Amino acid sequence: MFFQITHEDKSCQARTGVIHTDHGDIETPIFMPVGTQATVKSLDSADIENLGAQIILANTYHLHLRPGEDLISDFGGLHKFMNWDKPILTDSGGFQVFSLGKRKSPLLVGEGQGEVSSEHSKLVNVDEDGVTFTSHLDGSTHRFTPESAIEIQHKLGADIIMAFDECTPDQASQSYTRQAMERTHRWAERCLEYHKNIKALKHKNRQFLFGIVQGANHEELRKESARAISAMDFDGIAIGGESVGFNMEATKNILDWVNPIIPKDKPHYTMGVGFAPSDLFEVVERGVDMFDCVAPTRMARNGSLFTHKGRININNSEFKTDKSPIDPQCTCPTCKNYTRAYLNHLFKSEELLAYRLATIHNVYFFLNLMSEIRQAIKEDRFLEIKKEWV
């Protein structure tokens, strides 16, 4: 069994569970640190494991552009390439294709306006078969289809892989959003078919495929997409889109629309959630099992650090002589061994160690919070702990 629910909180939809993979079990709900280019920036594999990460996320789009999936496959897959023996999830590259490029597509702004020039895009061309896009690195031309996105992820060897989808901007018209959603559903069927029939690689472990619910911020479309994706033989269901994780009010609405439709016995994954600790509580309360976000590590590299009393900017002059740790309640290696004054000095001096120590703290902070959330669910006191954070 891929996914088991182990406990459901009596007061809400929050639940604990276990995802079983060939590289180990994952306790849910789980926050997944993002290792976009086969690295959680500034940390090595031992760091990530010591911080308690059970699974990390890597990016198909970026790894396809460099170093390339064939090279990684030649090394025995992503696990061996980056020396990480625990589970990995790879996204399909769809979000990056559409967000990093500029799209040659109609009707992004209003109904019936024909071809319009969008600020989002000139480097992407969408058709029924797939997407042609220009690399943001060197201007070279590439093409993703549902089949090639799955093949790339099979070569990478991640334990959990994602179907290729079209992520529409929030400002897209309803008619265009429907076109993109229906195309996503057709692509989802092609992803499933190719996934089931692709020839096994030498390093291949079991790989579990998730479908993605789209539909932007339109309730009717979201529910329709949830029904369509849930009817397919996916191992898990992800909720994607530009708003998810970025606009939490919209995210909560979307989850309230789709969660009653999505199969309860499959893991639910909100893509891009984790900008703030409070965000984790909002999605867990609505039955979500998995989420990821680049924010904790990105903010760490800018000196923005999480504490039980809110976020602080360690670059501020008030911390120049502060002898206390980042967070007195935190037991991460950074807080146990270094002061705010030292971190302030490292950032002011632009020392590379600043990024590592700050990232260690933020990643641990989120993973430790998830451990506390799981324990609270098991004891039917999730809403009680939520009040401390939200």
C-alpha positions as CSV (number, residue, x, y, z in Angstrom):
1,M,0.0,0.0,0.0
2,F,1.4,3.4,-1.1
3,F,-0.4,5.5,1.5
4,Q,-2.0,4.7,4.8
5,I,-4.0,7.1,7.1
6,T,-3.0,6.4,10.7
7,H,-5.1,9.0,12.6
8,E,-7.8,11.6,11.9
9,D,-8.2,14.5,14.2
10,K,-11.7,14.5,15.8
11,S,-12.2,18.3,15.4
12,C,-11.2,18.9,11.7
13,Q,-9.9,17.2,8.6
14,A,-6.3,17.1,9.8
15,R,-4.8,13.6,9.6
16,T,-1.6,11.7,9.9
17,G,-0.4,9.0,7.6
18,V,2.5,7.1,6.1
19,I,3.7,7.1,2.5
20,H,5.7,4.0,1.6
21,T,8.5,4.3,-1.0
22,D,11.5,2.2,-2.0
23,H,13.7,4.8,-0.3
24,G,11.9,4.8,2.9
25,D,8.7,5.9,4.6
26,I,7.4,9.4,4.9
27,E,5.3,10.5,7.8
28,T,2.5,12.9,6.9
29,P,1.6,15.7,7.0
30,I,5.1,16.7,5.7
31,F,6.9,19.8,4.6
32,M,9.3,19.0,1.8
33,P,12.5,21.2,1.5
34,V,13.1,22.2,-2.1
35,G,16.3,21.1,-3.7
36,T,15.7,22.7,-7.1
37,Q,18.9,21.7,-8.9
38,A,19.7,18.5,-6.9
39,T,20.7,20.6,-3.9
40,V,19.0,22.3,-1.0
41,K,21.0,25.5,-1.4
42,S,24.1,25.8,0.9
43,L,23.4,22.3,2.6
44,D,24.8,18.9,1.8
45,S,23.0,15.6,2.1
46,A,24.2,15.0,5.7
47,D,22.9,18.4,6.8
48,I,19.5,17.7,5.3
49,E,19.3,14.2,6.9
50,N,20.4,15.5,10.3
51,L,17.7,18.2,10.2
52,G,15.1,15.5,10.0
53,A,14.0,15.8,6.3
54,Q,12.2,12.7,5.2
55,I,11.8,13.8,1.5
56,I,13.1,16.6,-0.7
57,L,11.8,18.0,-3.9
58,A,13.8,18.5,-7.1
59,N,12.9,20.3,-10.3
60,T,12.5,18.6,-13.7
61,Y,12.8,21.8,-15.7
62,H,16.1,22.9,-14.2
63,L,17.6,19.5,-14.2
64,H,16.7,18.9,-17.8
65,L,18.5,22.1,-18.8
66,R,21.5,21.2,-16.7
67,P,23.1,18.8,-16.3
68,G,20.5,16.9,-18.2
69,E,18.5,13.8,-17.3
70,D,20.7,11.4,-19.4
71,L,23.8,12.4,-17.5
72,I,21.9,11.9,-14.2
73,S,20.6,8.5,-15.3
74,D,24.1,7.5,-16.3
75,F,25.1,8.1,-12.7
76,G,22.4,5.8,-11.5
77,G,19.6,8.3,-10.9
78,L,19.1,11.4,-8.8
79,H,19.6,9.6,-5.5
80,K,23.1,8.5,-6.3
81,F,24.0,11.6,-8.2
82,M,23.3,13.8,-5.2
83,N,24.1,11.2,-2.5
84,W,20.6,11.3,-1.0
85,D,19.1,7.9,-0.1
86,K,15.7,9.0,1.1
87,P,12.7,9.8,-1.0
88,I,12.6,12.4,-3.7
89,L,9.7,14.1,-5.5
90,T,10.2,15.8,-8.8
91,D,7.6,18.2,-10.3
92,S,6.9,17.9,-14.1
93,G,8.4,21.3,-15.0
94,G,5.1,22.7,-16.1
95,F,5.0,25.5,-13.6
96,Q,8.5,26.6,-14.5
97,V,7.9,26.4,-18.2
98,F,5.0,28.8,-17.9
99,S,6.3,31.1,-15.2
100,L,9.9,31.5,-16.4
101,G,8.9,32.0,-20.0
102,K,6.5,34.3,-21.8
103,R,3.6,32.6,-23.4
104,K,2.3,33.0,-27.0
105,S,-1.2,32.1,-26.0
106,P,-4.6,33.9,-26.5
107,L,-7.0,35.5,-24.1
108,L,-4.9,36.0,-21.0
109,V,-6.6,39.2,-20.0
110,G,-10.2,39.4,-21.2
111,E,-12.9,37.6,-23.0
112,G,-13.0,37.8,-26.8
113,Q,-9.9,39.9,-27.3
114,G,-8.1,37.6,-29.6
115,E,-4.3,37.4,-29.4
116,V,-2.9,39.6,-26.7
117,S,0.6,40.5,-25.6
118,S,1.0,39.3,-22.0
119,E,3.7,40.4,-19.6
120,H,4.0,36.8,-18.7
121,S,5.2,35.6,-21.9
122,K,6.9,35.5,-25.2
123,L,9.2,32.5,-24.8
124,V,6.5,29.8,-24.6
125,N,4.3,28.3,-27.3
126,V,1.5,26.0,-26.2
127,D,-0.2,23.5,-28.5
128,E,-2.3,20.4,-28.0
129,D,0.7,18.1,-28.1
130,G,2.9,20.0,-25.7
131,V,5.0,23.1,-25.0
132,T,7.9,24.6,-26.9
133,F,10.0,27.0,-24.7
134,T,13.2,28.9,-24.7
135,S,15.8,28.3,-22.0
136,H,16.2,31.1,-19.5
137,L,19.9,30.1,-19.3
138,D,21.1,30.3,-22.9
139,G,18.2,30.9,-25.2
140,S,18.2,27.4,-26.6
141,T,14.8,25.9,-27.7
142,H,13.3,22.9,-25.9
143,R,10.1,21.0,-26.0
144,F,8.1,19.2,-23.3
145,T,5.2,16.9,-24.0
146,P,3.3,14.8,-21.4
147,E,5.4,11.8,-22.6
148,S,8.8,13.5,-22.5
149,A,8.1,15.0,-19.0
150,I,7.4,11.5,-17.7
151,E,10.4,10.1,-19.5
152,I,12.7,12.7,-18.0
153,Q,11.3,12.0,-14.5
154,H,11.8,8.3,-15.0
155,K,15.4,8.9,-15.9
156,L,15.8,11.1,-12.8
157,G,14.5,8.3,-10.8
158,A,12.4,10.2,-8.2
159,D,10.1,8.2,-6.0
160,I,7.1,10.5,-6.6
161,I,6.7,12.2,-10.0
162,M,4.1,14.6,-11.3
163,A,1.9,14.7,-14.4
164,F,2.6,17.5,-17.0
165,D,0.0,20.3,-16.7
166,E,-0.7,23.8,-17.9
167,C,-0.5,26.3,-15.1
168,T,-2.7,29.3,-16.0
169,P,-2.1,32.7,-14.6
170,D,-4.7,34.0,-12.1
171,Q,-5.6,36.8,-14.5
172,A,-6.4,34.5,-17.4
173,S,-10.0,34.7,-18.6
174,Q,-12.4,31.9,-17.6
175,S,-12.6,30.7,-21.2
176,Y,-8.9,30.3,-21.5
177,T,-8.6,28.8,-18.1
178,R,-11.2,26.2,-19.2
179,Q,-9.2,25.4,-22.4
180,A,-6.0,25.0,-20.4
181,M,-7.7,22.9,-17.7
182,E,-9.2,20.5,-20.3
183,R,-5.9,20.3,-22.0
184,T,-4.3,19.4,-18.6
185,H,-6.8,16.6,-18.3
186,R,-6.0,15.2,-21.7
187,W,-2.3,15.5,-20.9
188,A,-2.9,13.7,-17.6
189,E,-4.3,10.7,-19.4
190,R,-1.3,10.6,-21.7
191,C,1.1,10.9,-18.7
192,L,-0.6,7.9,-17.1
193,E,-0.5,5.8,-20.2
194,Y,3.2,6.5,-20.8
195,H,4.1,6.0,-17.2
196,K,2.5,2.6,-17.2
197,N,4.2,1.4,-20.4
198,I,7.7,3.0,-20.2
199,K,10.6,0.6,-20.3
200,A,12.2,0.1,-16.9
201,L,15.7,1.6,-16.4
202,K,18.5,-0.3,-14.6
203,H,18.4,2.0,-11.6
204,K,14.6,2.2,-11.5
205,N,12.8,2.1,-8.2
206,R,9.1,2.2,-7.9
207,Q,7.7,5.5,-9.0
208,F,4.3,6.9,-8.0
209,L,2.5,9.4,-10.3
210,F,0.4,12.3,-9.1
211,G,-2.2,14.2,-11.1
212,I,-2.7,17.9,-10.7
213,V,-6.0,19.8,-10.3
214,Q,-6.1,23.1,-12.1
215,G,-8.8,25.7,-12.8
216,A,-7.3,28.9,-11.3
217,N,-9.7,30.7,-8.9
218,H,-13.0,29.5,-10.6
219,E,-15.0,27.3,-8.3
220,E,-16.8,25.5,-11.1
221,L,-13.6,24.7,-12.9
222,R,-11.8,23.6,-9.8
223,K,-14.5,21.2,-8.9
224,E,-14.7,19.9,-12.5
225,S,-10.9,19.4,-12.5
226,A,-11.0,17.6,-9.1
227,R,-13.6,15.2,-10.4
228,A,-11.7,14.5,-13.7
229,I,-8.3,14.0,-12.1
230,S,-9.7,12.0,-9.2
231,A,-11.4,9.6,-11.7
232,M,-8.0,8.7,-13.2
233,D,-5.7,6.1,-11.8
234,F,-3.2,8.4,-10.1
235,D,-1.4,7.5,-6.9
236,G,-1.9,10.9,-5.4
237,I,-3.7,14.2,-6.1
238,A,-1.9,17.6,-6.2
239,I,-3.6,21.0,-6.2
240,G,-1.7,23.3,-8.4
241,G,-2.1,26.8,-9.8
242,E,-0.6,30.3,-9.4
243,S,-2.6,31.2,-6.3
244,V,-1.8,28.0,-4.3
245,G,0.6,29.0,-1.6
246,F,0.9,32.6,-2.9
247,N,-2.6,33.8,-2.0
248,M,-3.6,31.9,1.1
249,E,-7.2,33.2,1.1
250,A,-7.6,31.8,-2.4
251,T,-5.8,28.7,-1.4
252,K,-8.2,28.0,1.4
253,N,-11.2,28.5,-0.9
254,I,-9.8,26.2,-3.5
255,L,-9.1,23.5,-0.9
256,D,-12.7,23.9,0.5
257,W,-14.0,23.4,-3.0
258,V,-11.9,20.3,-4.0
259,N,-11.2,18.3,-0.9
260,P,-14.7,16.8,-0.6
261,I,-14.2,15.5,-4.2
262,I,-10.6,14.2,-4.0
263,P,-10.3,10.5,-2.9
264,K,-9.7,10.4,0.9
265,D,-7.4,7.4,0.6
266,K,-4.8,9.1,-1.6
267,P,-2.3,11.7,-0.4
268,H,-3.3,15.4,-1.0
269,Y,-0.5,17.7,-2.1
270,T,-0.7,21.5,-2.2
271,M,2.2,22.7,-4.5
272,G,4.1,25.8,-3.2
273,V,2.7,26.1,0.3
274,G,5.1,27.1,3.1
275,F,5.7,30.9,3.0
276,A,4.9,31.2,6.7
277,P,4.3,28.7,9.5
278,S,0.6,29.8,9.7
279,D,0.1,28.6,6.1
280,L,1.0,25.0,7.1
281,F,-1.8,25.0,9.6
282,E,-4.4,26.2,7.1
283,V,-3.8,23.4,4.6
284,V,-3.3,20.7,7.2
285,E,-6.7,21.6,8.7
286,R,-8.2,21.0,5.3
287,G,-6.8,17.5,5.0
288,V,-3.6,18.2,3.0
289,D,-0.7,15.7,3.5
290,M,2.2,17.2,1.6
291,F,3.5,20.7,0.7
292,D,6.7,22.4,-0.4
293,C,8.0,25.9,-0.8
294,V,11.3,27.6,-1.7
295,A,10.5,30.5,0.8
296,P,12.2,29.2,4.0
297,T,15.5,28.6,2.2
298,R,15.3,31.6,0.0
299,M,14.5,33.9,2.9
300,A,17.3,32.3,5.0
301,R,19.8,33.5,2.4
302,N,18.5,37.0,2.7
303,G,18.8,36.9,6.5
304,S,15.0,36.5,7.2
305,L,14.8,33.9,10.0
306,F,11.8,32.3,11.7
307,T,11.2,32.3,15.4
308,H,8.3,31.4,17.7
309,K,7.6,35.1,18.0
310,G,7.6,35.9,14.3
311,R,10.2,36.5,11.6
312,I,13.3,38.6,12.2
313,N,15.8,40.2,9.8
314,I,19.2,39.3,11.2
315,N,20.7,42.1,9.1
316,N,19.1,44.7,11.4
317,S,21.5,46.7,13.5
318,E,19.6,45.8,16.7
319,F,21.2,42.3,16.5
320,K,24.8,43.5,16.2
321,T,25.6,42.9,19.9
322,D,22.8,40.4,20.7
323,K,24.2,37.4,22.6
324,S,21.0,35.3,22.3
325,P,20.3,32.6,19.7
326,I,18.0,33.2,16.7
327,D,15.2,31.6,18.7
328,P,15.7,30.6,22.4
329,Q,13.1,27.9,21.9
330,C,14.8,26.3,18.9
331,T,17.3,23.4,19.3
332,C,18.8,23.4,15.8
333,P,22.6,23.3,15.5
334,T,22.7,27.0,14.6
335,C,20.7,28.1,17.7
336,K,22.6,25.8,20.0
337,N,26.0,27.1,18.9
338,Y,25.8,30.6,17.5
339,T,24.4,34.0,18.5
340,R,22.4,36.6,16.7
341,A,25.4,38.9,16.8
342,Y,27.6,36.3,15.0
343,L,24.9,35.7,12.3
344,N,24.6,39.5,11.9
345,H,28.4,39.7,11.4
346,L,28.4,36.9,8.8
347,F,25.7,38.6,6.8
348,K,27.2,42.0,7.0
349,S,30.6,40.5,5.9
350,E,28.9,38.5,3.1
351,E,30.5,35.3,4.4
352,L,29.2,32.1,2.8
353,L,28.7,30.5,6.2
354,A,25.9,32.9,6.8
355,Y,23.8,31.2,4.2
356,R,24.4,27.7,5.6
357,L,23.7,28.6,9.2
358,A,20.6,30.5,8.4
359,T,19.3,27.8,6.1
360,I,19.9,25.1,8.7
361,H,17.8,27.1,11.1
362,N,14.8,27.8,8.8
363,V,14.7,24.2,7.5
364,Y,14.8,22.8,11.0
365,F,12.2,25.2,12.2
366,F,9.7,24.1,9.6
367,L,10.5,20.4,9.9
368,N,10.3,20.5,13.7
369,L,7.0,22.4,13.5
370,M,5.7,19.6,11.3
371,S,6.7,17.0,13.9
372,E,4.8,19.0,16.5
373,I,1.8,19.2,14.2
374,R,1.8,15.4,13.6
375,Q,1.9,14.8,17.3
376,A,-0.9,17.2,18.0
377,I,-3.1,15.5,15.4
378,K,-2.4,12.1,17.0
379,E,-3.6,13.6,20.3
380,D,-6.7,15.3,18.7
381,R,-5.4,18.7,19.7
382,F,-4.5,20.2,16.3
383,L,-6.8,23.2,16.6
384,E,-5.3,23.9,20.0
385,I,-1.8,24.1,18.6
386,K,-3.1,26.1,15.6
387,K,-4.3,28.9,17.9
388,E,-0.7,29.4,19.0
389,W,0.4,30.2,15.5
390,V,-2.5,31.6,13.5
